[in-house]
Amino acid sequence: MEENRVNPSATATDPWAEVAARLGADLFLDLQPDPGASARGRGATLRRTLTEALRSAILDGRLPAGTALPPYRSLAADLGLARGTVSAVYQELIAEGWLTARQGSATRVADGAAHPETASNRKADERPSTPSPFRFPHDFSLGQPCAGMFPRTDWIRATRRVLTGAGDEVFAPTHPQGRAELRRALSGYLSRTRGVRTTADLIVLGTAVQSALELLSRTVFGDVLAVEGHGLPFHWQAVVRGGTRVVPIAVDDEGMVIDDLERSGAAAVLLSPSHQFPTGVPLSPARRMQVIEWARRTGAVIVEDDYDGEFRYDRDPVGALQALGPDVVIHAGSMSKSLSPAVRAGWLALPPHLMDVVMNAKGVREGDASIVDQLILADLIDSGAYDRHIRRSRQVYRQRRDALVEAVTACGLGLPGIAAGLHAVIPVDHADEGALVHEAFRRGIGLVGLSLFRHPDADPLPHGGLVVGFGTPAASTFTADLQALRDLLAESPAARRVVP
Ligand SMILES: Cc1ncc(COP(=O)(O)O)c(C=O)c1O
């Protein structure tokens, strides 16, 4: 299922523009049937997806209370659907209380239909007393997908299914390896989408990559972990907390320099081989082979941080490094980029010989992860909802990445790195990076400099950069956010003195 941007500024030939104009809103509707769906299921699928698209637009405030929807006949014509399909959707939403209809008047979004936590729906005196964290008006910060795309309806459905079917044992303390349902679902998913060679028995569930690194430093890493010279400081800190020293290894345009790794004497390495964080380059095929061969020869262990492997836009995703060496690679991942960092769910797919040492360190019962959420996630994967969410997200982020490339190149700048993930780096001179980040802040644009990710003992990269988290902005503000970024680049003298 693909996601279509319904934008009032679209051309007249775009059927979605007409719909948007009628709805008076900048709206995403997810209406394209899955190309793999059978013809028999197409009508039912379209009905279900239109219902969900309208529900989620109401839930996240894109269709506020009182908004008049177009007559169902017009919407059916606009969308190329049968009138009966749209009429049935309206009726279902009226019956559920999302919409109201009065004789002779338009069908409207019902008062109070939006999610109770939607800010715009909350009365002033109900606002929480603690101040909400500062947010930039144009927020390109890192580390999160677009929050408005969280699949709320699917999550609610999965929760209902799970809790309805769950035996009482679900609510008792659980084995720290995590629920078998999610380990099974994940092992199938990871092998299908990332080529990971694992089984449910070799997966250990937790809350995030960060906590997994701390666990591994207590158990597997030994004294020293080699890391990419530019990477995530809070991951290094987690490793240090676990008792392991971190040694940075240079990164160039083929990823980590494995010759330097070999010279470092480390017996463990943390890599982001599919899309180096933050530079965005993949580890070259020759270096992938070299690092596996090094680990086998020396008995070292490799941790693969596969943080955004599903989001690749120009061609098929590079398969997981783990597939080349399941005996030496620990595959680490989480739902932080694919769903939300608020869903605290992560995993390790371990080589068999490391299972005992890691499980012994986890103790006798799960200390952190939500077992109920593990079952919900298993249901999301098994029901296909998770795959649909990923496909939909990939489509949206691809469009955003294309729009970012266009904006940046229009300003005479470049965007190196592969088209993947939720962030991109705009290279600028080291000397200009700080001034540009400062000017961005002054204009209300939240982004960070590339130097923020340099390990203190690592050499600087040949250039500085602006690191842009293009997944973060809300759908309704993305165009304006991008325009603000474009203005920054076009109007700042520093941005023109860019590294080629
Ligand atoms: C490089 C990198 N690895 C991993 C993650 C996922 O982190 P965690 O699972 O600790 O939330 C992120 C998310 O920001 C990331 O940027």
The ligand as an ORCA input file, in Angstrom:
! r2SCAN-3c Opt
* xyz 0 1
  C      22.938      5.198     14.710
  C      21.734      4.757     15.495
  N      21.709      3.499     15.969
  C      20.654      3.041     16.677
  C      19.576      3.846     16.930
  C      18.445      3.283     17.732
  O      18.713      3.581     19.016
  P      17.965      2.897     20.232
  O      17.501      1.562     19.788
  O      19.005      2.860     21.283
  O      16.816      3.799     20.577
  C      19.549      5.151     16.476
  C      18.404      6.018     16.780
  O      18.497      7.193     16.937
  C      20.656      5.623     15.728
  O      20.694      6.870     15.252
*
